[in-house]
Amino acid sequence: MENRWNLLSKIHSGKFNEIEATSFIPYDSSWFTGHFPGEPILPGIALVHTVQQAIYCKAKEKNEHIKLDALRRIRFTQPVKPGETLKLNISREETGNEILFSFKVTNKKNIVCSGAIIATKIMNIISPEEEERNA
């Protein structure tokens, strides 16, 4: 079963500290339910959610465990409508266990959303099996 909330289409290969991704906004996306009848506009939280999906997908590729902690300076500068294709550009800056993901989401011509997400690296992940053996 397909995730009706997923807008992430593809993650492109990028440098170690960058993520580039594409998002196609389908006409029948669940995000448009009630937002707004007759004049659908993608809610801003859907854009942030898509950036978060790209960050988690890239972390999983690197076998890295992270926890998203905070949103900073989030700006929504232009409405996004069904049928648009968006480009996500995310840069990564690390300081100790903290990671700053700065991002821009653009359509063909303009920035539609920008901001930053603060995350923390999670160290020493212990599986339930390991926990049981150590008890």
ZADO-620686 format. One line per field, with one value per atom (N, C-alpha, C): residue number from 1; residue in three letters; atom name; z, y, x. Coordinates in nm, 3 decimals, decimal comma, m for minus. Layout:
BEGIN
zapa (NUM;...)
guza (ALA;...)
roti (CA;...)
pz (Z;...)
py (Y;...)
px (X;...)
END
This chain:
BEGIN
zapa (1;1;1;2;2;2;3;3;3;4;4;4;5;5;5;6;6;6;7;7;7;8;8;8;9;9;9;10;10;10;11;11;11;12;12;12;13;13;13;14;14;14;15;15;15;16;16;16;17;17;17;18;18;18;19;19;19;20;20;20;21;21;21;22;22;22;23;23;23;24;24;24;25;25;25;26;26;26;27;27;27;28;28;28;29;29;29;30;30;30;31;31;31;32;32;32;33;33;33;34;34;34;35;35;35;36;36;36;37;37;37;38;38;38;39;39;39;40;40;40;41;41;41;42;42;42;43;43;43;44;44;44;45;45;45;46;46;46;47;47;47;48;48;48;49;49;49;50;50;50;51;51;51;52;52;52;53;53;53;54;54;54;55;55;55;56;56;56;57;57;57;58;58;58;59;59;59;60;60;60;61;61;61;62;62;62;63;63;63;64;64;64;65;65;65;66;66;66;67;67;67;68;68;68;69;69;69;70;70;70;71;71;71;72;72;72;73;73;73;74;74;74;75;75;75;76;76;76;77;77;77;78;78;78;79;79;79;80;80;80;81;81;81;82;82;82;83;83;83;84;84;84;85;85;85;86;86;86;87;87;87;88;88;88;89;89;89;90;90;90;91;91;91;92;92;92;93;93;93;94;94;94;95;95;95;96;96;96;97;97;97;98;98;98;99;99;99;100;100;100;101;101;101;102;102;102;103;103;103;104;104;104;105;105;105;106;106;106;107;107;107;108;108;108;109;109;109;110;110;110;111;111;111;112;112;112;113;113;113;114;114;114;115;115;115;116;116;116;117;117;117;118;118;118;119;119;119;120;120;120;121;121;121;122;122;122;123;123;123;124;124;124;125;125;125;126;126;126;127;127;127;128;128;128;129;129;129;130;130;130;131;131;131;132;132;132;133;133;133;134;134;134;135;135;135)
guza (MET;MET;MET;GLU;GLU;GLU;ASN;ASN;ASN;ARG;ARG;ARG;TRP;TRP;TRP;ASN;ASN;ASN;LEU;LEU;LEU;LEU;LEU;LEU;SER;SER;SER;LYS;LYS;LYS;ILE;ILE;ILE;HIS;HIS;HIS;SER;SER;SER;GLY;GLY;GLY;LYS;LYS;LYS;PHE;PHE;PHE;ASN;ASN;ASN;GLU;GLU;GLU;ILE;ILE;ILE;GLU;GLU;GLU;ALA;ALA;ALA;THR;THR;THR;SER;SER;SER;PHE;PHE;PHE;ILE;ILE;ILE;PRO;PRO;PRO;TYR;TYR;TYR;ASP;ASP;ASP;SER;SER;SER;SER;SER;SER;TRP;TRP;TRP;PHE;PHE;PHE;THR;THR;THR;GLY;GLY;GLY;HIS;HIS;HIS;PHE;PHE;PHE;PRO;PRO;PRO;GLY;GLY;GLY;GLU;GLU;GLU;PRO;PRO;PRO;ILE;ILE;ILE;LEU;LEU;LEU;PRO;PRO;PRO;GLY;GLY;GLY;ILE;ILE;ILE;ALA;ALA;ALA;LEU;LEU;LEU;VAL;VAL;VAL;HIS;HIS;HIS;THR;THR;THR;VAL;VAL;VAL;GLN;GLN;GLN;GLN;GLN;GLN;ALA;ALA;ALA;ILE;ILE;ILE;TYR;TYR;TYR;CYS;CYS;CYS;LYS;LYS;LYS;ALA;ALA;ALA;LYS;LYS;LYS;GLU;GLU;GLU;LYS;LYS;LYS;ASN;ASN;ASN;GLU;GLU;GLU;HIS;HIS;HIS;ILE;ILE;ILE;LYS;LYS;LYS;LEU;LEU;LEU;ASP;ASP;ASP;ALA;ALA;ALA;LEU;LEU;LEU;ARG;ARG;ARG;ARG;ARG;ARG;ILE;ILE;ILE;ARG;ARG;ARG;PHE;PHE;PHE;THR;THR;THR;GLN;GLN;GLN;PRO;PRO;PRO;VAL;VAL;VAL;LYS;LYS;LYS;PRO;PRO;PRO;GLY;GLY;GLY;GLU;GLU;GLU;THR;THR;THR;LEU;LEU;LEU;LYS;LYS;LYS;LEU;LEU;LEU;ASN;ASN;ASN;ILE;ILE;ILE;SER;SER;SER;ARG;ARG;ARG;GLU;GLU;GLU;GLU;GLU;GLU;THR;THR;THR;GLY;GLY;GLY;ASN;ASN;ASN;GLU;GLU;GLU;ILE;ILE;ILE;LEU;LEU;LEU;PHE;PHE;PHE;SER;SER;SER;PHE;PHE;PHE;LYS;LYS;LYS;VAL;VAL;VAL;THR;THR;THR;ASN;ASN;ASN;LYS;LYS;LYS;LYS;LYS;LYS;ASN;ASN;ASN;ILE;ILE;ILE;VAL;VAL;VAL;CYS;CYS;CYS;SER;SER;SER;GLY;GLY;GLY;ALA;ALA;ALA;ILE;ILE;ILE;ILE;ILE;ILE;ALA;ALA;ALA;THR;THR;THR;LYS;LYS;LYS;ILE;ILE;ILE;MET;MET;MET;ASN;ASN;ASN;ILE;ILE;ILE;ILE;ILE;ILE;SER;SER;SER;PRO;PRO;PRO;GLU;GLU;GLU;GLU;GLU;GLU;GLU;GLU;GLU;GLU;GLU;GLU;ARG;ARG;ARG;ASN;ASN;ASN;ALA;ALA;ALA)
roti (N;CA;C;N;CA;C;N;CA;C;N;CA;C;N;CA;C;N;CA;C;N;CA;C;N;CA;C;N;CA;C;N;CA;C;N;CA;C;N;CA;C;N;CA;C;N;CA;C;N;CA;C;N;CA;C;N;CA;C;N;CA;C;N;CA;C;N;CA;C;N;CA;C;N;CA;C;N;CA;C;N;CA;C;N;CA;C;N;CA;C;N;CA;C;N;CA;C;N;CA;C;N;CA;C;N;CA;C;N;CA;C;N;CA;C;N;CA;C;N;CA;C;N;CA;C;N;CA;C;N;CA;C;N;CA;C;N;CA;C;N;CA;C;N;CA;C;N;CA;C;N;CA;C;N;CA;C;N;CA;C;N;CA;C;N;CA;C;N;CA;C;N;CA;C;N;CA;C;N;CA;C;N;CA;C;N;CA;C;N;CA;C;N;CA;C;N;CA;C;N;CA;C;N;CA;C;N;CA;C;N;CA;C;N;CA;C;N;CA;C;N;CA;C;N;CA;C;N;CA;C;N;CA;C;N;CA;C;N;CA;C;N;CA;C;N;CA;C;N;CA;C;N;CA;C;N;CA;C;N;CA;C;N;CA;C;N;CA;C;N;CA;C;N;CA;C;N;CA;C;N;CA;C;N;CA;C;N;CA;C;N;CA;C;N;CA;C;N;CA;C;N;CA;C;N;CA;C;N;CA;C;N;CA;C;N;CA;C;N;CA;C;N;CA;C;N;CA;C;N;CA;C;N;CA;C;N;CA;C;N;CA;C;N;CA;C;N;CA;C;N;CA;C;N;CA;C;N;CA;C;N;CA;C;N;CA;C;N;CA;C;N;CA;C;N;CA;C;N;CA;C;N;CA;C;N;CA;C;N;CA;C;N;CA;C;N;CA;C;N;CA;C;N;CA;C;N;CA;C;N;CA;C;N;CA;C;N;CA;C;N;CA;C;N;CA;C;N;CA;C;N;CA;C;N;CA;C;N;CA;C;N;CA;C;N;CA;C;N;CA;C;N;CA;C;N;CA;C;N;CA;C;N;CA;C;N;CA;C;N;CA;C)
pz (0,000;0,000;0,000;m0,085;m0,099;0,012;0,063;0,164;0,098;0,133;0,070;0,109;0,210;0,256;0,199;0,133;0,078;m0,049;m0,050;m0,169;m0,230;m0,164;m0,212;m0,331;m0,445;m0,567;m0,583;m0,563;m0,588;m0,513;m0,458;m0,401;m0,502;m0,541;m0,637;m0,561;m0,622;m0,554;m0,541;m0,431;m0,405;m0,325;m0,291;m0,208;m0,069;0,011;0,145;0,229;0,220;0,307;0,236;0,124;0,052;0,013;0,009;m0,040;m0,148;m0,261;m0,367;m0,392;m0,400;m0,419;m0,504;m0,557;m0,637;m0,574;m0,581;m0,527;m0,630;m0,670;m0,757;m0,669;m0,686;m0,604;m0,681;m0,648;m0,724;m0,694;m0,793;m0,780;m0,671;m0,649;m0,553;m0,417;m0,387;m0,260;m0,142;m0,038;0,085;0,151;0,122;0,182;0,140;0,027;m0,021;0,039;0,113;0,171;0,261;0,222;0,301;0,292;0,205;0,201;0,060;m0,002;0,021;m0,093;m0,064;m0,168;m0,283;m0,405;m0,523;m0,556;m0,462;m0,483;m0,399;m0,436;m0,352;m0,344;m0,221;m0,193;m0,096;m0,124;m0,037;0,097;0,209;0,340;0,360;0,428;0,454;0,526;0,617;0,691;0,596;0,482;0,384;0,322;0,300;0,247;0,348;0,474;0,579;0,595;0,588;0,598;0,486;0,366;0,252;0,271;0,323;0,355;0,460;0,562;0,668;0,611;0,517;0,454;0,383;0,311;0,239;0,336;0,447;0,549;0,607;0,644;0,700;0,599;0,473;0,370;0,353;0,350;0,334;0,458;0,577;0,699;0,698;0,653;0,646;0,549;0,435;0,339;0,405;0,495;0,562;0,690;0,717;0,841;0,963;0,957;1,061;1,130;1,260;1,336;1,385;1,349;1,391;1,444;1,523;1,577;1,543;1,479;1,447;1,571;1,605;1,731;1,716;1,612;1,604;1,461;1,438;1,310;1,336;1,242;1,257;1,128;1,143;1,032;0,912;0,935;0,824;0,757;0,626;0,546;0,432;0,415;0,303;0,216;0,097;0,018;m0,104;m0,137;m0,254;m0,241;m0,278;m0,270;m0,369;m0,329;m0,414;m0,449;m0,578;m0,628;m0,679;m0,694;m0,748;m0,887;m0,915;m1,046;m1,056;m0,953;m0,957;m0,924;m0,981;m0,944;m0,870;m0,755;m0,669;m0,659;m0,639;m0,617;m0,474;m0,402;m0,265;m0,264;m0,206;m0,185;m0,036;0,020;0,164;0,189;0,273;0,310;0,456;0,490;0,623;0,684;0,809;0,884;1,021;1,058;1,187;1,287;1,413;1,525;1,639;1,662;1,763;1,723;1,813;1,785;1,719;1,706;1,646;1,497;1,421;1,276;1,238;1,159;1,106;0,958;0,924;0,785;0,737;0,650;0,589;0,456;0,425;0,302;0,225;0,094;0,004;m0,080;m0,097;m0,186;m0,296;m0,422;m0,533;m0,636;m0,704;m0,821;m0,942;m1,059;m1,178;m1,167;m1,098;m1,099;m0,962;m0,857;m0,729;m0,611;m0,504;m0,376;m0,318;m0,280;m0,221;m0,070;m0,022;0,121;0,152;0,269;0,311;0,463;0,516;0,661;0,704;0,829;0,885;0,980;0,984;1,078;1,159;1,291;1,381;1,419;1,412;1,447;1,539;1,604;1,692;1,646;1,644;1,617;1,739;1,714;1,822;1,821;1,930;1,940;2,014;1,992;2,066;2,066;1,947;1,936;1,979;2,075;2,125;2,084;2,018;1,977;2,099;2,092;2,204;2,240;2,140;2,166;2,249;2,212;2,286;2,429;2,442;2,574;2,663;2,606;2,681;2,724;2,635;2,668;2,778;2,779;2,878;3,014;3,020;3,145;3,246)
py (m0,118;0,000;0,125;0,216;0,339;0,438;0,509;0,611;0,734;0,764;0,876;1,012;1,017;1,144;1,170;1,071;1,084;1,170;1,274;1,360;1,350;1,281;1,269;1,175;1,225;1,143;1,073;1,149;1,091;1,170;1,096;1,159;1,139;1,249;1,243;1,232;1,173;1,165;1,305;1,327;1,458;1,443;1,553;1,550;1,500;1,468;1,413;1,503;1,634;1,727;1,796;1,738;1,796;1,688;1,726;1,638;1,714;1,650;1,706;1,606;1,655;1,566;1,635;1,553;1,602;1,557;1,643;1,612;1,651;1,554;1,584;1,591;1,694;1,715;1,665;1,544;1,488;1,560;1,560;1,624;1,559;1,428;1,356;1,337;1,416;1,402;1,426;1,346;1,361;1,497;1,561;1,691;1,798;1,778;1,879;1,866;1,760;1,740;1,858;1,934;2,049;2,171;2,170;2,278;2,329;2,396;2,457;2,412;2,374;2,324;2,424;2,374;2,459;2,536;2,552;2,624;2,557;2,433;2,358;2,423;2,434;2,485;2,388;2,350;2,256;2,323;2,261;2,319;2,325;2,427;2,443;2,324;2,263;2,148;2,034;2,024;1,919;1,942;2,067;2,098;2,061;2,097;2,064;1,912;1,844;1,698;1,634;1,688;1,634;1,653;1,768;1,791;1,690;1,670;1,574;1,433;1,395;1,263;1,247;1,350;1,344;1,329;1,403;1,394;1,253;1,197;1,061;0,956;0,970;0,874;0,875;0,994;1,005;0,950;0,976;0,923;0,770;0,714;0,568;0,509;0,576;0,532;0,525;0,619;0,627;0,542;0,470;0,392;0,481;0,599;0,700;0,717;0,728;0,748;0,892;0,962;1,101;1,126;1,231;1,274;1,421;1,455;1,596;1,666;1,778;1,846;1,977;2,055;2,189;2,239;2,330;2,401;2,545;2,603;2,742;2,820;2,943;3,040;2,983;2,911;2,853;2,965;2,976;3,078;3,010;3,047;3,000;3,123;3,125;3,248;3,245;3,128;3,119;2,993;3,001;2,882;2,774;2,648;2,533;2,468;2,444;2,389;2,247;2,171;2,035;2,037;1,934;1,920;1,981;2,052;2,114;2,012;2,033;1,957;2,051;2,007;2,089;2,028;2,113;2,070;2,105;2,009;2,030;2,034;2,138;2,150;2,164;2,069;2,065;2,054;2,144;2,136;2,096;2,033;1,975;2,030;2,077;2,129;2,063;2,000;1,931;2,006;2,006;2,057;1,958;1,874;1,769;1,673;1,653;1,565;1,638;1,770;1,848;1,865;1,854;1,872;1,981;2,077;2,182;2,152;2,131;2,110;2,239;2,314;2,434;2,392;2,442;2,395;2,506;2,479;2,561;2,465;2,498;2,423;2,521;2,482;2,571;2,503;2,586;2,536;2,576;2,587;2,620;2,754;2,850;2,987;3,044;3,000;3,070;2,977;3,036;2,966;2,966;2,849;2,842;2,820;2,769;2,745;2,739;2,789;2,780;2,777;2,736;2,733;2,639;2,595;2,506;2,407;2,288;2,184;2,144;2,143;2,103;1,958;1,877;1,735;1,698;1,584;1,530;1,389;1,356;1,218;1,134;1,017;0,924;0,819;0,811;0,718;0,592;0,486;0,361;0,310;0,288;0,229;0,083;0,044;m0,093;m0,159;m0,273;m0,346;m0,411;m0,443;m0,512;m0,643;m0,714;m0,840;m0,817;m0,712;m0,679;m0,638;m0,559;m0,514;m0,632;m0,731;m0,851;m0,930;m0,943;m1,016;m0,946;m0,812;m0,735;m0,727;m0,769;m0,758;m0,863)
px (0,084;0,000;0,088;0,057;0,135;0,099;0,199;0,177;0,115;m0,010;m0,082;m0,026;0,058;0,113;0,252;0,310;0,445;0,444;0,523;0,536;0,676;0,766;0,903;0,908;0,955;0,960;1,094;1,204;1,336;1,442;1,539;1,657;1,769;1,832;1,941;2,072;2,171;2,300;2,356;2,422;2,480;2,607;2,668;2,788;2,751;2,853;2,830;2,740;2,762;2,690;2,573;2,525;2,412;2,312;2,187;2,081;2,006;1,988;1,904;1,793;1,670;1,556;1,450;1,360;1,249;1,118;1,019;0,887;0,782;0,700;0,586;0,462;0,381;0,262;0,140;0,090;m0,022;m0,154;m0,239;m0,371;m0,455;m0,438;m0,521;m0,453;m0,351;m0,280;m0,374;m0,357;m0,436;m0,414;m0,301;m0,273;m0,374;m0,441;m0,535;m0,675;m0,701;m0,833;m0,869;m0,970;m1,016;m0,925;m0,827;m0,727;m0,708;m0,777;m0,906;m0,997;m1,121;m1,211;m1,226;m1,206;m1,217;m1,091;m1,001;m0,874;m0,765;m0,726;m0,632;m0,494;m0,445;m0,311;m0,245;m0,122;m0,051;m0,019;m0,057;m0,024;0,128;0,173;0,316;0,377;0,301;0,354;0,389;0,319;0,349;0,487;0,523;0,657;0,765;0,744;0,841;0,850;0,736;0,732;0,815;0,806;0,880;1,031;1,071;1,213;1,258;1,177;1,208;1,223;1,136;1,146;1,280;1,322;1,450;1,567;1,562;1,667;1,674;1,560;1,558;1,603;1,563;1,605;1,756;1,815;1,960;2,032;1,978;2,038;2,034;1,923;1,911;2,013;2,035;2,138;2,275;2,302;2,433;2,437;2,327;2,314;2,335;2,277;2,291;2,156;2,158;2,035;2,031;1,923;1,909;1,768;1,758;1,629;1,614;1,502;1,477;1,425;1,488;1,458;1,381;1,413;1,355;1,350;1,258;1,247;1,290;1,363;1,408;1,385;1,344;1,332;1,256;1,149;1,072;0,993;1,008;0,938;0,864;0,739;0,658;0,634;0,692;0,692;0,602;0,550;0,462;0,376;0,247;0,162;0,206;0,185;0,213;0,080;0,061;m0,066;m0,045;m0,154;m0,144;m0,080;m0,001;0,062;0,200;0,244;0,377;0,486;0,603;0,722;0,815;0,861;0,947;1,085;1,184;1,321;1,360;1,416;1,462;1,614;1,670;1,815;1,838;1,911;1,933;2,083;2,136;2,278;2,287;2,397;2,415;2,544;2,532;2,647;2,647;2,757;2,764;2,850;2,803;2,880;2,860;2,959;2,944;2,833;2,737;2,623;2,507;2,517;2,409;2,431;2,322;2,328;2,229;2,275;2,189;2,163;2,037;1,997;1,930;1,997;1,938;1,878;1,759;1,694;1,624;1,609;1,529;1,446;1,319;1,231;1,189;1,211;1,181;1,091;1,011;0,939;1,023;0,966;1,047;1,118;1,056;1,109;1,145;1,076;1,086;1,109;1,162;1,168;1,027;0,976;0,843;0,850;0,964;0,980;1,130;1,168;1,308;1,311;1,425;1,439;1,549;1,540;1,640;1,574;1,631;1,588;1,711;1,695;1,803;1,779;1,884;1,874;1,989;1,974;2,077;2,110;2,239;2,280;2,247;2,192;2,163;2,274;2,345;2,457;2,414;2,487;2,469;2,326;2,273;2,140;2,150;2,068;2,069;1,938;1,950;1,831;1,767;1,637;1,571;1,640;1,695;1,765;1,891;1,968;2,089;2,056;1,950;1,907;1,874;1,806;1,767;1,890;1,990;2,113;2,191;2,185;2,261;2,191;2,066;1,989;2,029)
END
